[in-house]
Amino acid sequence: MATAPTQSKASSSARVGPLRKLDRLLGIAIAVPTAALVLVEVFVLLGGVVSRYVFHHPIIWSDELASTLFLWLAMLGSAMALHRSEHMRMTAFVGMLSPPMRLALDVVATVAGLAFLLMILPSAYDFATDEIPVTTPAMQISDAWRAAALPVGFALMIAVAVARLLAVGNSRHVFGALLAAALVGGGLYFLQPTLEDLGNLNLVIFFVGIVACLVFAGVPIAFAFGLATFGYQALTTQTPIVVVVGRIEEGISNLILLSVPLFVFLGLLIEMTGMARAMVNFLASLLGHVRGGLSYVLIGAMYLVSGISGSKAADMAAIAPALFPEMKARGSKPGELVALLAATGAQTETIPPSLVLITIGSVTGVSIASLFTGGLLPGVVVGAILCLVVWRRNRSEDLSHVTRASAREIGRTFVIALPAVALPFVIRAAVIEGVATATEVSTIGIAYAALAGLLIYRRFDWRRIYPMLVDTASLSGAILLIIGAATSMAWSLTQSGFSRDLAHAMAGLPGGVPTFLLVSIAAFVVLGSVLEGIPAVVLFGPLLFPIAKQVGVHEVHYAMVIILAMGVGLFAPPFGVGYYAACAISRVHPDEGLKPIVGYMIALLVGLLLVAFVPWISIGFL
């Protein structure tokens, strides 16, 4: 009687083994060219800067080539993120369920993504073929070479999703998810005549109801946005889906966004070369002997590193391992550490070159240089308020075993840290002085960090470069696909007249500017916790920034307010994804930080209100 289950298990292993090998080969086939694209982009943009600024002979085709390769990088990076299960998704509710239910919802999420990809692929192919007659101005090649990235990227994601479904051991879950997707899709199709008569009520059905159901079920945010937009356009309008593909392409391929993967790579590079640790050691030598000193170091180090990497995950990964062991040795509880780390993640969202700042500049047209200048002081103000909480909580810390660093030791650590501390100022000066654009300046940072690692810090592990390139492409692809999907959704909202109605409603709020800012803060705290910062900015930035200008709020000031509000939502439990990222990096259970983080969240809200109602903090140095 025992042979049947044994044979079944053996046949299952025989089936899954080759599938896992195929999945691994598929991952390699995507990862190698994607990593190469990141490296090529660095050299193309850096070559353009050197040629223009040093030799005064600009390469006229460099931006065009970079733009073409960037779309390929975004789409292949999205496929890489899907293969590595790194697409952004909300897991707060899914994490509360039993393991069998989590597995079932994971299958549902895969099927939902697959459904979107299968439906969008034909239109992506049509979009690419429509670009065949179009010739690029500088390189004089067909624009189809660039547009082909869309159908190729979607096709690769389909292959990844299918391989994942085939490898699922429980076929009942797979068939159940496929049947549910078919029933929902078929039901909406048969309801099409009714939906067409509902007018703007469809906005609530698709962009609130369906998006909420998908997001809370753990479907990656990009696919949730894509499914809702596809359904809305296909079932309630006469718009060809190829137009939706065009909006996705438009959202992804803005050349300003090329700085996203490059700054992510820069963040990984400064951690690998030891630059981040050098800054931490210098700050620790200054403040390590005072009560709560290492907590102040954490706040200051996150501020400095955020000015280099632009990636919150990279910031936290660079700082936490360098500080937490000593902080624990001094008696700090793990929950307190992860709470402060999450709070500093929210505090430094405005520090240039924050990816959210770059995204706002991309979708709203606000000057990147102005955003970079305006973001520095709000981070200082909020950090100072966090320091007050640290001071209050560490008044009784025992420092009897801690020795104060000598002046010689402080001087030595300062000299070692100086090249690292100078990097944020080099990046900012390059943009302000016109040496490089906001897109190109990241390559200057990469070259600077690489030379510092090789010649000064003598820490440059060549074996880590390829994994870093793959990590960069995967994270960037996940972010950029969200931006593309959110751009198409925002366009749908605009075409429906929703933006006009929203403008009238917001402009007509009683109380003028204070009420408008308070409503915006409440909205973006919620949006930051559910959608994370970048999707929320892409969706609502183009709608709300004109309204802010209409009611008399400076666009840079408004950008700082909504970024800090989103940061509070992003890092606040129980929904904030950033909080769980901080827990993962700190290797601390989320439950341990729930009580300590309350005080820091209150401090963040106080700082946010101060920034909101004292505009000079954001625009005083413009």
N, C-alpha and C positions, 0 to 999 in steps of 0.2 A: 504493500500500500504506500510505502514511502518513496517508491521510485518515480511516481508521476510528478510530484512537486519538484523532485531533484532534476528530472529531465526538463521540466518547465523553466526552472531557474537556470539550468545550463543553456537552454536555447535562448533565454532572455539575455544572458551574458554574451552569448555568441553574436546576438543581434546588436547589442549596445556597443560592444568592443569596436567593431569596424566604424560604427557611427561616430564614436568619440574620436577615433583616429581621423576620420574625414573632417570632423569639426575642428580638430587641431590644425590640420593642413589648410583648411579654409581660413582660420585665424592667421596663420603665417602668410598666406597669399594676400591677405588684406593688410597686415601689419607692415610688411617690408616696404611696399611702395608708399604707404602712408608716412612712415618714418622718414623715408627719403624725401618726400615732398616738404616736410617741415624743414629739413636741412637745406634743401634747394631754395626755399622761400627766404631763409636767413641770408644766404649768399647773394640772391638776386637783389633784395632790398638794401643790404649793406653795400653791395657793389654800386647801386644807384646813388647812395649817399656819398660814397668816396669819389665816384666819378664826377658828381655835380659840385660838391663842396671843396674837394681837394684839387681836382684837375680841371674844374670849370668846363667840363664837357659832359653834359647830362646824357644819360642813355635813354633815348626817347621811348624805347619799347619796354623798359623795366617794369613800370607800373602795370602795363597791359599784360605782360607775361605773369607777373605776380597775381593779378586778378584772375587770370585763367587757371593758374595752378591752385589758387585759393579755393575755388569752387570744388575742385577735385579733392583737395585736402579736407574740406568740410564734409563732403559726402562719404569719402572713404573713412574719415574719422568717425562719422555717425555709424557706419557699418561696424567699425572696430568697437565702438562703445556698446553696440547691441550684442556683439559677440562676447564682450567681457561683462555684460550685465551692468553697465555703468551709466545708462541713461537715467536722468533725474526722474524720480518718482516719489510720491508720498507714501510712506510705509507705516505711518502712525497707527492707522486702524488695522491694517493687515497684520502688523506685529502683535496685536492683541489676540489674534485668533490661534486656534490649535494648529499644529504642524500639518495635518491633512488639509485643513481649510486654506492654509497659506500656500500649499502646493497647488491646490485647485485654482486659487486666484492668480498664481504665477502663470499657470497654463492659460487662463483667461486673458491675462495681460499680453502674453505672446500671441494669442489668436487675434486679439484686438489690433495689435500692431501689424500683424500679417494681413489682416483685412484691409487696413488703410493702405499698406504698401501695394497690395494687389490691385486695388481700385485706382490708385494714383499713377501706377507705372505706365499704362497706355497713354495717358495725357502727358506724362513726362517725356515719353518717346516722341509724341507729336510736337511738343515744345522744342525738342532738340532738332527735329527735322525742319521745323519752321525757320530755324536759325541758319540753315545751310547757305542760303543766298547772301546772308549778311557777312560783310568782310570787315575785319578789325582794322582801325585806321593806321596803327603803327606797324604791326607785324604782317598785315595784308594776308591773313589766313581766315578761313571760315570760322564764324563764331560758334559753329556747331561743335568744334573741338572743345570749347568750354562748356557748352550746354549739355553735351553728352554725359557730363559727370552726374547729372540728375538721374537719368534712367539706369546708368551703370550702378550708381550708389544704391538706388532703390532695389535693383535686382540682387545686389549682394546682400542687402538686408533681408530680402525674401529668402535667399538661400540659407542665411544664418538662422532665421526664424523656423524654417522648415526642418533644418537639421536638429534644432532644439526640440521641436515637437516630436520628431521621430525618436529622439533619445529618451523621452519621458517614459519611465517604466510603467506608469498607470495609463493604459489606453482608454479607460473609462473617463478619466478627466479630460483627455484630448477630445474624444468624441462628444462629450457633454459640452465643452467649450465651443466646439465647431457648430454643434446644433443650436446652442444659445445665440451665437453670432448670426447664424442663418435666420433664426426666428425673428430676432430684433431687426435685422436688415430687411427681411421680407415684410415684416409688419409696417415699418416706416415707408417702404415702397408702396404698399397698398393704401396707406394713409395719405399719399401724396396729394390727391385732390383736396382733402380736408386741410392739410398743412398750408396749401397755397392760399386758402381763404383766411388764414389766421393773421396775416400781416406781420407786424413787429412782435407779436406774441411768440413767433418762432425763435426770436433772439433769446427769450427766456428758456424755451424748450431745449434749444441746441447748445447755447453758450453758457447757460447756467445749469440746467438740469442734466443734460448728457455729459458735459464736461465734469461736473461735480461727481456724478456716478463713476465715471471712468477714473478720475484722479484718486478718489477715495478707495477705489478697488485696486489701486496699485498699478494701473496702466501708466507707462511713462508719459510725462507731461506733453512731450512733443507729439506723440501719437494721439493723445486725448484731444489736443487742439486740432490736429489734422483731421481726425474723424469727424469732429463737430463741424468744422468748416466745410469739409467735403459734403457731409449730409445736408447742411443748410443750403449750400449753393446748388447741389444736385436736385434736391427735393422741393425747394421753395422759390428758386429763381430760374431765369433762363440763361444764366451766365455759363459759358463753356468752362469745363474744368481745367482746360489748358491755361485759362487766365489765372486760376488759383495757383497752378504750378509756377506761373510767371511771378506771382507775388511771393511765393516761397523762395524762388531764386533771387528775387530782388532783396529780400530780407537777409539771405545768407551772404550774398556776394558783395555787399558794401565793403569797399577796400579798407575803411577805417577798422572794421572788425578783424582784419588780418592781425592786428596787434593782440587779439585774444590768445591765439596759440603761441605767439612769440613771447608774450609776457608770462604765460604759464610755464614755458620752457625756461625762461629766465629765473623764475622762482625756484624751479627744481635745480637749476645750475648753481644758484647761490648757496643752497643747502649742501650740494655735493662738494663744492669747493671750500667749504668751511667759513665762508663770509658771514653767514648768519650767526654761527657760533662765536666768531670773533666779536661781533657787536654785543652779543649777550654777555660775553666775558668782561668786556669793558664796562657795561652798565652794572654788572654784578660787583665789580671792584669798587665802583663809586657808591653803591647803595646797599651792598650785601650786609653791612654791619648795623643797619638801622632796623627797627621793628617793621615787619612787613616789607623789608627791602626788596626781596626777590619778587614779591607781587608787583612792586613798582617797576622792577626790571621787566617783568612780563608785559606790563602795559606799554612801557617805552619801547621794548623790542618789537612788539607787534606793530607799533606805529612806524618804526623805521623800516621793518621788513615789508610792510604793506606798501611803502613807497617804492619798493623795488619790484616785487613779484606780481602784484595785481591779482593774485589768486588766494582766497581765504584758506583753502585746503593746504596750499603750499606754505602759507604763513604759519599756520598752526603746526604743521608737520616739522617746520624748521625750528620752531621755538620750544615747543613742549618737551621734546626729549632732552634738550640741553638744560632745562631748568627744573623739571619736575622731580628728578631724583633727590637733589639737594633740598628742595622745598619740603618733600616728604620727610627727609632726615631731620628737618627743623620742626617737625610736628604738624605740618599742614595736612589736613584731611583730603583724600582724593576728591570728594564731592566739592569741596571749596575750590580746588584747583581747576576742575573742569568747568565750574560755574564762572570763574574769572576768565578762563580761556574763551568760553563762549561769549561773555560780555565784551571782551576786547575785540573779538571777531566782529561784533555789531558796531563797536566804537570806530573801527578803522575802515568801515565801508566807504567813507568819503576820501580816504587818502589816495592820491594819485600814485600809480596809474590803475586805480580800481577798474575792474572790468565793467562794473555797473556805470561808472562815469563814461567810459568809452562807448557803451551801448546807448546811453542817453544822448551823447553827442551825435551818434549815428542816426538815431530815429527821430530826433527833434531838430537837428541843425544847430544846436547850441555849440559855441566855440569850445573845442577840447581844451585849448590853453586856458580859457577862463574857468572851466570846470576844474582843471588841475590846480589853478591858483586858489579858487574858492573852497576847495575841499580840505585844505591844510588846517585852518584854524578851527573849524567845527570838530575835527578829531581831537585837537588839543583840549578844547573846552569840555567835551564829553569825557575824555581821559582824566582830566583834573577832578571831575565829579566822582569817577570811579575810584580815584586815589583817596578821596575822602572816606569812601566806604571801606577801603583797605585799611586806612589809618584807624578807623573805629574798631575794626574787627581784630586788629593785631596789636592793640595797646598793651596787652599782657604777654606778648611773645617772649620766650626765654632765649636770650642771646648770650648766655654765659659761656657757651662753647664756641662762639663765633669770634674769629679774630679780624680786626679791621685791616684792610689792605693798606700797605705803605704807599707813600707818594711815588716811590720808584716803581712799585708794581702797577699803580694806576697809570703812570706814564707809559710803561711798557705795553699794557693792554690797549691804551689809546693809540699808540703808534701802530700796533698790529691791526686794530680795528679801523684805522683811518681810511684805507682804500674802500672798505665795505661801507662805512658811514658816508663817504663821498658819493657813492653811486646814485642815491636818489637825487642829489643835487646836480649831478652830471646829466641825468635823464631829463630833469625839469629844465635845466639851462639849454639843452639841445633843442627842446621844443620852443621855448620862449625866444631864443636867439635866432631861430629859423634855420638851424643846421640840419634838422630833420623834421619830418612830419610826425604826428602822433603815432602813425603806423610804423614809420621807419625807425623811430627812436629806440624801440625795443631791441633792434639789432645792434645798436651801439652799446646798449646795456649788456647784451649777450657777449659781444666781443670784449668788452671791459671785464666782465666776470670771468671769461675764459682765460684772458691774459693774467688777471689777478690770481686765479687758481693755479695756473701753470708757473708763473714767475715769482709770485709773492708768497702765497700760502702753500705752494708745492703739494696741493691736494687736487688731483684731477684724475679720476678713475675712468679711463677710456672704456672699460667694460660696461659702465653704467649709462653711457650715452645712448645706446640703442633703446634700452628699456625706458629711458627718460623721453626719448622722441615718441615712442609708442604711447606712453602715458599722456604726453602733451596732445597728441592727435586724438586720442580717445576722449579726453575731457573736453577738448575744443569742439569735436564733432557733436558731442551731446549738447553743448551750449548752443552751437550754431544751428542745429536742427530745430531746437526750441525757438530760436529767434526767427527762423524761416516760417515755421508753423504759426507762431504768434503774429507775425507780420501779415500773413494771409487772413487770420482771424480779425485783426484790427482793420484791415481793408474791408472785410465783409461788414463789420460794424459801421464803418464810415459810409459805405455804399447804401446801407439800409436807412440812413438818416439818424441813427442813434447818436452819433457825435454831435449833431446839431441840437437834438433834444437834451443831451447831457450838458451842452454848453449853456443852454437857456436855464436849465435847472440849477446848475452850479453858480452861474452868474446872478441868479435871482435869490440866492440864499440870504436870509436876514443876517445882519451883523457884519457884512462886508468881508474884508480880508481875514480877520481873526476866525470867523466861522468857516470860511473857505479852507484855511490852513488846518483847523481842527478836524474838519470832515476828511480832508486829504490824509491827515495823519492816521485817523481811524481806519480808513479804507486801505492804506498801504501797509499798515501793521497786519491786517487780515490777509491781504494779498501776499505779503512777504512770507507768511507762515504756510500758506497753501501752495502758492505758485513759485516761490523763491523770487529773488529780485529781478533777474533779467527778463523772464517772461512777463512779469507785471509791468515793467518799464516799457517793453515793446508793445504790449497791448494798450496801455492807457496813457503812455507818455505823449504820443501824437494827439490824443484827445484832450488831455488836461493842461498841457503847457500853454496852448493858445488861450485857454480860459484864465489861467494864472496871470498871463500878461494883460488880459482884458480887465481883470479886477485890480491890477496894480501891483502884482508880486513879481519881483525880478526873477528871470528864468534861472539864473545860477542859484539864487536863494531858494527857489522852489525845488530845484534839483537836490540840494543838500537836505532839505526837510524830508522829501519822500525817500531818499536813500537811507537816511537814519531810521525812518519809520519802518522801511522794509527790513533793515538790519535787526531791529527789535523783534519783528515777527519771525524772521529767519532763524534767530538764535534762541527764541523763547519756547520752552516746552509747553504743552506736549506735542505740538504740531511742527515746530521749527526744525527743518532738516539740518540746519547748521549746528544746532545743539547736539544732534546725534553724531554728526561728523566730528565735533569736538570730543565727544565721549569715545568714539572709535579710535581717534588719534591718541587720546590720553589713556586708553584701555581701562576706562572706568565705567561701571554700570550706570545707565541713565538715571536710575532711581536715586543714586547717591547725591546727584547735583540738584535735585528738584527744590529742596529747601534752601540751600545756600544761594541759589541763583535769584531768588525773589528780591533780595536787597539790591543786587546789581541791576536787575530789570527796572526797579524803581529809579535807580540812579540814571539809567539810560533814558528813561522817559523824562526825567527832570532836565537832563541835558538836551534832549530833543526839543522840549518846549522852549528852552532858553534860545536855542538856535532858531527856532521858528519865529519867535517874537522879538528877536534882536537881529534884524537883517544884516547889520554891519559885520557880524561874525562871519558871514558867508561872502559878502561883497565889498568889505572894507578895503581890500588890497587889489581890487580890479582896476 
